[in-house]
Amino acid sequence: MKADLEAPLPAGQEDLAIQCRDVCRSYGKLKVLSNLNLAVPQGHIYGLLGPSGCGKTTLLKCIVGTLKISRGHITVLGKPPAFPGHDVPGRKVGYMPQDLALYNEFTISDTLTFFGRIHGLTSKETQARMNFLIEFLDLPQKHSLVRNLSGGQRRRVSLGAALLQNPELLILDEPTVGVDPVLRAKIWQHLVEIVKTGKVSVIITTHYIEEARQANVVGLMRNGCLLAEGPPEAVMKQHSTLERAFLQLCQTSDQISSKRGSSPQGEQLENSQSFESGRDESQPILAVGLAAKDEIPKYTADWKVRARHLLPKWRNIAALMIKTLVRMKRMPFSLCFQFLLPVIQISLICLCVGGDPNGIHVAVVNNETAPSSFSQSLLSFLDNSSVHQVPLSHKEAFEGIYNGEYWGVIGFGKNFTSPRFTTSSTCGGSADEYVVTRRYQTAFFPFSGCMPPCIVLHSLTFCPLLWLPSVSQTLLMGRRAVRTER
């Protein structure tokens, strides 16, 4: 079955689906990937083997583009990940993460439809692929909720989402964990078929070392470094199983590390080690990495492509909106909580802090006695619901303030009603504007930092805005009456 896939092209002439060169990735001081070199040929299955914590998942995230590398260079399907105009991550890549990235409120149908919208598939294409994947992966009915599925069934739904759009590159992080052996063999058979017929490339990580024999190329990874990569048969020539070969490589790597730690600086160590003592150690059994002298190509994108890359796609916005509506429909209690929480917060604030204070006692010292004075008119526009006016004399007002009976004093002089008029003609003399300037109006608030004086000052600030139009209209009518009498 693999005969057509295992015929390698001459060195440097085969197309590479993934190319990693001197890749480093650190989390703070912890170095996860250290000068890693990896090459996945186009139309091949690449099995990445290694113990837990060796950096396999981190490497796959860097290849997809969800993580940025600290140093080095990665190309996926000819361009770096997340390059403007390059559908990586996107439709060209099917990625199954190690951690399940599924919505528990979705059904199997909702999940595959959501990813179909993200990748731009039509309804007919999504439905056809959905029917095939449900039968192929032995999934329950498509209307089953994800939260009601077992762990193995959820992983198969995640695998179905990765296979949905028939991507050019499949990146599968331990897809066969917790899967029935019969279904595991079926999945591997399907991967071999799509690689052979559709020129699809696959990189797969697994803890089952023996099942990696079905891959065209295997890479043995440990402590963030790729110990070796090559066809499984090249390893099997020296050892009966891949597990024994991997053990020998790990022991050899530890010996090299101990020699480097004990050897003087500048001493040359051999780059390759054999699996048997009788083998020539100058020739490596497996090729590791790429030629360091190869130049890294430069990639450029048109400004229009960069602009489209920055703007979100309408189909993604629609898919996310539908996703949110479906989740809200399936979680009524969460929806009620989202709407009730602001109401509860406002109610608690009003109960604890309270509303605006009413009936604030303010002393008014008005030295004008005429009922038609402007001071009386101005006071009538003051907000009487929040400010309670108490007419007093000057002495009584300040005694009340000192005794804490009033929050402040508003005073008017005797000449407050005596105006100064400034007349200006506008609109070609068709109308007259009267600007009235008042003096001898005072306000005294000794507790200006408290809330009640602030409310009174606010009312005093906006009171003239309501009062001036009325006064202007009165003055204008009086002026016209004088002109008529003349």
C-alpha positions as CSV (number, residue, x, y, z in Angstrom):
1,M,0.0,0.0,0.0
2,K,2.9,2.3,0.7
3,A,5.1,1.4,-2.2
4,D,4.0,4.4,-4.3
5,L,4.7,6.7,-1.3
6,E,8.1,5.5,-0.2
7,A,10.0,6.2,-3.4
8,P,12.1,9.2,-2.3
9,L,13.1,11.9,-4.7
10,P,16.7,13.0,-5.0
11,A,17.9,15.1,-2.2
12,G,16.8,18.8,-2.5
13,Q,14.4,18.1,-5.3
14,E,11.3,17.0,-3.5
15,D,8.7,19.6,-2.3
16,L,8.3,20.1,1.4
17,A,5.0,20.6,3.1
18,I,6.7,21.7,6.3
19,Q,10.2,23.0,6.8
20,C,11.6,23.9,10.2
21,R,15.1,25.3,10.5
22,D,16.8,26.1,13.8
23,V,13.5,26.5,15.6
24,C,13.6,27.6,19.2
25,R,10.7,28.3,21.5
26,S,10.9,29.2,25.2
27,Y,8.4,29.8,28.0
28,G,10.3,32.3,30.1
29,K,13.5,30.6,31.1
30,L,12.2,27.1,30.1
31,K,13.5,26.2,26.7
32,V,11.0,23.8,25.1
33,L,12.4,23.7,21.5
34,S,16.1,23.9,20.9
35,N,17.5,24.4,17.4
36,L,15.0,21.9,15.9
37,N,15.3,21.0,12.2
38,L,12.4,19.1,10.6
39,A,11.3,18.4,7.1
40,V,7.9,16.9,6.1
41,P,7.9,15.9,2.3
42,Q,4.8,16.7,0.3
43,G,2.4,13.7,0.0
44,H,3.9,11.8,3.0
45,I,2.8,10.7,6.4
46,Y,5.3,12.0,9.0
47,G,5.1,10.2,12.4
48,L,6.5,12.4,15.2
49,L,7.4,10.2,18.2
50,G,8.6,11.2,21.6
51,P,7.7,11.1,25.3
52,S,5.4,13.4,27.1
53,G,6.8,16.9,27.6
54,C,9.4,16.6,24.8
55,G,7.8,19.5,22.9
56,K,5.7,17.8,20.3
57,T,2.5,19.8,21.0
58,T,4.5,23.1,21.2
59,L,6.1,22.3,17.8
60,L,2.7,21.6,16.2
61,K,1.2,24.9,17.6
62,C,4.2,26.7,16.1
63,I,3.6,25.0,12.7
64,V,-0.1,25.9,12.7
65,G,0.7,29.5,13.7
66,T,-1.1,29.7,17.1
67,L,2.3,30.1,18.8
68,K,5.2,32.3,17.7
69,I,8.7,30.9,17.7
70,S,11.4,32.6,19.6
71,R,14.0,32.1,16.9
72,G,14.4,30.2,13.6
73,H,12.2,29.8,10.5
74,I,9.1,27.8,9.6
75,T,7.4,27.4,6.2
76,V,4.1,25.5,5.8
77,L,2.9,24.8,2.3
78,G,5.5,27.2,0.9
79,K,5.0,30.2,3.2
80,P,5.4,31.1,6.9
81,P,2.4,30.5,9.1
82,A,-0.1,33.4,9.5
83,F,1.5,35.1,6.4
84,P,-1.0,37.6,4.8
85,G,-3.1,35.8,2.2
86,H,-1.9,32.4,3.2
87,D,-4.6,30.1,4.6
88,V,-2.4,28.7,7.4
89,P,-4.1,28.7,9.8
90,G,-7.2,28.3,7.7
91,R,-8.8,26.1,5.1
92,K,-5.5,24.5,3.9
93,V,-4.7,23.0,7.3
94,G,-6.8,20.6,9.4
95,Y,-5.6,20.7,13.0
96,M,-6.7,18.3,15.7
97,P,-5.2,19.6,19.0
98,Q,-4.4,17.4,22.0
99,D,-6.9,19.3,24.2
100,L,-10.5,19.1,23.0
101,A,-11.5,22.4,21.5
102,L,-15.2,21.7,21.2
103,Y,-18.3,23.5,22.5
104,N,-20.3,21.3,24.9
105,E,-23.5,23.0,24.0
106,F,-23.2,22.0,20.4
107,T,-24.4,18.8,18.7
108,I,-22.2,16.9,16.4
109,S,-24.1,18.5,13.5
110,D,-23.7,22.0,14.9
111,T,-19.9,21.4,15.4
112,L,-19.2,20.3,11.9
113,T,-21.5,23.0,10.4
114,F,-19.7,25.7,12.4
115,F,-16.3,24.6,11.1
116,G,-17.8,24.3,7.6
117,R,-18.9,28.0,7.7
118,I,-15.4,29.0,9.0
119,H,-13.8,27.2,6.1
120,G,-16.2,28.6,3.5
121,L,-17.9,25.3,2.6
122,T,-21.4,25.3,1.1
123,S,-24.3,23.6,2.9
124,K,-24.3,20.7,0.5
125,E,-20.5,20.1,0.8
126,T,-20.8,20.3,4.6
127,Q,-23.7,17.9,4.7
128,A,-22.0,15.4,2.4
129,R,-18.8,15.4,4.4
130,M,-20.7,15.2,7.7
131,N,-22.6,12.1,6.6
132,F,-19.3,10.5,5.5
133,L,-17.4,11.4,8.7
134,I,-20.1,10.2,11.0
135,E,-20.2,6.8,9.4
136,F,-16.4,6.6,9.0
137,L,-15.6,7.6,12.6
138,D,-18.4,5.5,14.0
139,L,-20.0,8.5,15.7
140,P,-23.5,8.6,17.3
141,Q,-26.4,10.4,15.8
142,K,-25.6,13.9,14.5
143,H,-28.1,15.5,16.9
144,S,-26.2,14.1,20.0
145,L,-24.8,16.8,22.3
146,V,-21.1,16.9,22.7
147,R,-21.4,17.1,26.5
148,N,-23.2,13.7,26.5
149,L,-20.4,12.0,24.5
150,S,-17.6,9.9,26.0
151,G,-13.9,11.1,25.8
152,G,-13.1,8.9,22.9
153,Q,-16.2,10.0,20.9
154,R,-15.3,13.7,21.5
155,R,-11.8,13.0,20.2
156,R,-13.3,11.5,17.1
157,V,-15.6,14.6,16.6
158,S,-12.4,16.7,16.9
159,L,-10.8,14.5,14.2
160,G,-13.8,14.9,12.0
161,A,-13.6,18.7,12.3
162,A,-10.0,18.4,11.1
163,L,-10.9,16.2,8.1
164,L,-14.0,18.2,7.2
165,Q,-12.7,20.6,4.5
166,N,-10.3,18.1,2.8
167,P,-7.2,20.1,3.7
168,E,-3.8,19.9,2.0
169,L,-2.1,19.4,5.4
170,L,-3.3,17.4,8.3
171,I,-1.8,18.0,11.7
172,L,-3.0,15.5,14.2
173,D,-1.9,15.5,17.8
174,E,-2.4,12.0,19.2
175,P,-5.6,11.3,17.3
176,T,-5.8,7.6,18.2
177,V,-5.6,7.9,22.0
178,G,-8.6,6.2,23.6
179,V,-9.7,4.8,20.2
180,D,-10.7,1.2,19.6
181,P,-7.9,-0.8,17.8
182,V,-10.2,-1.6,14.9
183,L,-11.1,2.0,14.4
184,R,-7.5,3.0,14.9
185,A,-6.5,0.7,12.0
186,K,-9.4,2.2,10.0
187,I,-8.1,5.7,10.6
188,W,-4.6,4.9,9.6
189,Q,-5.9,3.2,6.4
190,H,-7.8,6.3,5.5
191,L,-4.8,8.5,6.1
192,V,-2.7,6.3,3.8
193,E,-5.4,6.5,1.1
194,I,-5.8,10.3,1.1
195,V,-2.0,10.8,1.1
196,K,-1.7,8.4,-1.9
197,T,-4.6,9.7,-3.9
198,G,-5.0,13.3,-2.9
199,K,-1.4,14.5,-2.4
200,V,-2.2,15.3,1.2
201,S,0.5,15.6,3.7
202,V,0.1,14.4,7.3
203,I,2.1,15.0,10.4
204,I,0.9,12.9,13.3
205,T,2.1,12.5,16.9
206,T,1.5,9.3,18.8
207,H,2.6,7.4,21.9
208,Y,2.1,4.1,20.2
209,I,5.6,3.7,18.7
210,E,4.8,0.5,16.7
211,E,1.8,2.1,14.9
212,A,4.2,4.7,13.5
213,R,5.6,2.0,11.3
214,Q,2.8,2.8,8.9
215,A,4.2,6.3,8.4
216,N,6.5,7.1,5.5
217,V,8.9,9.1,7.6
218,V,9.4,9.0,11.4
219,G,11.0,11.7,13.6
220,L,12.3,10.8,17.0
221,M,12.1,13.8,19.4
222,R,13.5,14.2,22.9
223,N,14.0,17.3,25.1
224,G,13.1,19.7,22.4
225,C,15.5,18.3,19.8
226,L,14.9,16.0,16.9
227,L,17.3,13.1,17.4
228,A,16.8,11.5,14.0
229,E,14.3,11.3,11.1
230,G,13.9,8.9,8.2
231,P,11.9,6.0,6.9
232,P,11.0,3.4,9.5
233,E,12.7,0.7,7.6
234,A,16.1,2.5,8.0
235,V,15.7,2.2,11.8
236,M,14.4,-1.4,11.6
237,K,17.6,-2.5,9.8
238,Q,19.5,-2.2,13.1
239,H,16.8,-3.1,15.5
240,S,13.7,-5.2,15.4
241,T,11.4,-2.5,16.8
242,L,11.2,1.2,16.7
243,E,11.0,1.3,20.5
244,R,14.5,-0.3,20.8
245,A,15.8,2.0,18.2
246,F,14.4,5.0,20.1
247,L,15.9,3.7,23.3
248,Q,19.3,3.4,21.7
249,L,19.1,7.0,20.3
250,C,18.2,8.3,23.7
251,Q,21.1,6.6,25.3
252,T,23.5,7.8,22.6
253,S,22.1,11.4,23.1
254,D,22.8,11.2,26.8
255,Q,26.3,10.0,26.2
256,I,27.0,12.9,23.8
257,S,25.6,15.4,26.3
258,S,27.9,14.0,29.1
259,K,30.9,14.1,26.8
260,R,30.3,17.7,25.9
261,G,30.0,18.6,29.5
262,S,33.3,16.9,30.4
263,S,35.3,17.7,27.2
264,P,37.5,20.9,27.0
265,Q,36.2,23.8,25.0
266,G,36.8,23.6,21.3
267,E,37.1,19.8,21.2
268,Q,35.3,18.4,18.2
269,L,32.7,15.6,18.8
270,E,31.3,13.4,16.2
271,N,27.9,14.5,14.9
272,S,26.5,11.0,14.3
273,Q,26.4,7.8,16.3
274,S,25.8,4.3,15.2
275,F,23.4,1.8,16.7
276,E,26.1,-0.9,16.8
277,S,29.7,-0.6,17.8
278,G,30.8,-2.2,14.6
279,R,29.2,0.5,12.4
280,D,31.2,3.4,10.9
281,E,30.4,6.4,13.2
282,S,31.3,8.9,10.5
283,Q,28.1,8.1,8.5
284,P,24.7,8.7,10.2
285,I,22.0,6.1,9.8
286,L,19.3,8.7,9.7
287,A,19.3,12.2,8.2
288,V,18.8,14.9,10.8
289,G,17.6,18.4,9.9
290,L,18.4,20.5,6.8
291,A,21.5,22.1,5.4
292,A,22.2,25.2,7.5
293,K,23.8,27.0,4.6
294,D,20.6,27.1,2.6
295,E,19.4,30.7,2.3
296,I,16.0,31.6,3.8
297,P,13.8,33.0,1.1
298,K,12.1,36.4,1.5
299,Y,8.3,36.6,1.3
300,T,6.4,39.7,0.3
301,A,2.6,40.4,0.0
302,D,0.8,43.2,-1.8
303,W,-0.8,45.9,0.4
304,K,-4.3,44.8,-0.8
305,V,-3.6,41.3,0.4
306,R,-2.4,42.7,3.8
307,A,-5.5,44.8,4.1
308,R,-7.8,41.9,3.4
309,H,-5.8,39.8,5.9
310,L,-6.4,42.4,8.7
311,L,-10.1,42.7,8.1
312,P,-12.4,39.9,9.4
313,K,-14.3,37.8,6.9
314,W,-18.1,38.1,6.8
315,R,-18.5,34.3,6.9
316,N,-16.4,34.1,10.1
317,I,-18.5,36.9,11.7
318,A,-21.7,35.1,10.7
319,A,-20.4,31.8,12.0
320,L,-19.5,33.3,15.3
321,M,-22.9,35.1,15.6
322,I,-24.7,31.8,15.0
323,K,-22.5,30.0,17.4
324,T,-23.3,32.6,20.1
325,L,-27.0,32.4,19.5
326,V,-27.0,28.6,19.6
327,R,-25.0,28.6,22.9
328,M,-27.4,31.2,24.4
329,K,-30.4,29.0,23.4
330,R,-28.8,25.9,24.9
331,M,-27.9,27.7,28.1
332,P,-31.0,29.6,29.3
333,F,-29.7,30.0,32.9
334,S,-26.6,31.6,31.7
335,L,-28.6,33.9,29.5
336,C,-30.8,34.9,32.4
337,F,-27.8,35.5,34.6
338,Q,-26.2,37.8,32.0
339,F,-29.4,40.0,31.8
340,L,-30.1,39.9,35.6
341,L,-26.6,40.7,36.7
342,P,-26.7,44.4,35.7
343,V,-30.1,44.8,37.3
344,I,-28.9,43.3,40.5
345,Q,-25.8,45.5,40.5
346,I,-27.8,48.7,39.9
347,S,-30.3,47.7,42.6
348,L,-27.5,47.1,45.1
349,I,-25.8,50.4,44.3
350,C,-29.1,52.3,44.7
351,L,-29.8,50.5,48.0
352,C,-26.4,51.0,49.5
353,V,-25.5,54.4,48.1
354,G,-29.0,55.8,47.5
355,G,-30.3,58.3,45.0
356,D,-29.9,62.0,44.7
357,P,-30.7,63.8,48.1
358,N,-33.9,65.8,48.2
359,G,-35.0,68.7,50.4
360,I,-31.5,70.3,50.8
361,H,-32.0,73.3,53.0
362,V,-30.4,76.4,51.5
363,A,-30.7,79.9,52.9
364,V,-31.8,82.7,50.5
365,V,-30.8,86.3,51.2
366,N,-32.7,88.4,48.8
367,N,-32.3,92.2,49.2
368,E,-34.9,92.8,46.5
369,T,-38.5,93.1,47.7
370,A,-40.4,93.8,44.5
371,P,-42.5,90.8,43.3
372,S,-41.5,91.4,39.7
373,S,-37.8,91.4,40.4
374,F,-35.5,89.2,38.4
375,S,-34.3,87.5,41.5
376,Q,-37.7,86.1,42.3
377,S,-38.1,85.0,38.7
378,L,-34.6,83.3,38.8
379,L,-35.5,81.5,42.0
380,S,-38.7,80.1,40.5
381,F,-36.6,78.2,38.0
382,L,-34.5,76.6,40.7
383,D,-35.2,72.8,41.1
384,N,-37.5,72.9,44.1
385,S,-37.6,69.1,44.4
386,S,-33.9,68.9,45.5
387,V,-33.4,72.4,46.9
388,H,-35.6,73.8,49.7
389,Q,-35.3,77.6,49.8
390,V,-35.5,79.3,53.2
391,P,-35.8,83.2,53.0
392,L,-33.6,84.7,55.8
393,S,-31.7,87.8,56.6
394,H,-27.9,88.0,56.1
395,K,-27.2,87.5,59.8
396,E,-29.7,84.6,60.3
397,A,-28.4,82.8,57.2
398,F,-24.8,82.7,58.3
399,E,-25.8,81.8,61.9
400,G,-27.7,78.9,60.5
401,I,-24.7,77.7,58.4
402,Y,-22.5,77.8,61.5
403,N,-25.1,75.8,63.4
404,G,-25.3,73.2,60.6
405,E,-28.9,74.1,59.7
406,Y,-28.3,75.0,56.1
407,W,-25.9,73.7,53.4
408,G,-25.2,77.2,51.9
409,V,-26.4,80.7,51.1
410,I,-27.7,82.3,47.9
411,G,-27.6,86.1,48.0
412,F,-29.0,88.8,45.7
413,G,-28.0,92.5,45.8
414,K,-30.5,95.4,45.7
415,N,-29.5,96.3,42.1
416,F,-29.8,92.8,40.7
417,T,-32.9,93.8,38.6
418,S,-31.1,96.9,37.1
419,P,-29.9,95.6,33.8
420,R,-27.3,96.7,31.3
421,F,-28.4,96.1,27.7
422,T,-26.1,95.4,24.9
423,T,-28.0,95.4,21.5
424,S,-26.5,93.8,18.4
425,S,-28.3,93.5,15.0
426,T,-28.2,90.1,13.3
427,C,-29.5,88.7,10.0
428,G,-29.4,92.1,8.3
429,G,-31.2,93.9,11.2
430,S,-34.2,91.6,11.1
431,A,-33.9,90.7,14.8
432,D,-32.4,92.1,18.0
433,E,-30.3,90.2,20.6
434,Y,-30.3,91.3,24.2
435,V,-27.4,90.2,26.4
436,V,-28.2,90.9,30.1
437,T,-25.3,91.2,32.5
438,R,-26.1,90.7,36.2
439,R,-24.0,91.6,39.2
440,Y,-24.3,91.3,42.9
441,Q,-25.3,87.6,42.9
442,T,-23.4,85.5,45.4
443,A,-23.4,81.9,46.5
444,F,-21.6,80.6,49.6
445,F,-21.2,76.8,50.3
446,P,-18.7,76.0,53.1
447,F,-19.1,72.2,52.5
448,S,-18.4,72.1,48.8
449,G,-16.8,68.7,48.9
450,C,-20.0,67.0,50.0
451,M,-22.8,65.7,47.8
452,P,-25.6,68.1,48.7
453,P,-23.7,71.3,47.9
454,C,-22.6,69.7,44.6
455,I,-26.2,69.1,43.7
456,V,-27.2,72.7,44.6
457,L,-24.3,74.1,42.5
458,H,-25.3,71.9,39.6
459,S,-28.9,73.2,39.8
460,L,-27.6,76.8,40.0
461,T,-25.5,76.3,37.0
462,F,-28.4,75.1,34.8
463,C,-31.0,77.4,36.3
464,P,-29.9,80.5,34.3
465,L,-30.1,78.5,31.0
466,L,-33.8,78.0,31.6
467,W,-34.3,81.5,33.0
468,L,-32.6,83.7,30.4
469,P,-34.9,82.8,27.5
470,S,-37.9,83.8,29.6
471,V,-36.3,87.1,30.7
472,S,-35.2,87.9,27.1
473,Q,-38.7,87.4,25.9
474,T,-40.0,89.7,28.6
475,L,-37.5,92.4,27.8
476,L,-38.2,92.1,24.1
477,M,-41.9,92.5,24.6
478,G,-41.3,95.6,26.9
479,R,-39.0,97.2,24.3
480,R,-41.6,96.7,21.6
481,A,-44.3,98.2,23.8
482,V,-42.2,101.3,24.4
483,R,-41.6,101.7,20.7
484,T,-45.3,101.5,20.1
485,E,-46.1,104.1,22.6
486,R,-43.6,106.5,21.0
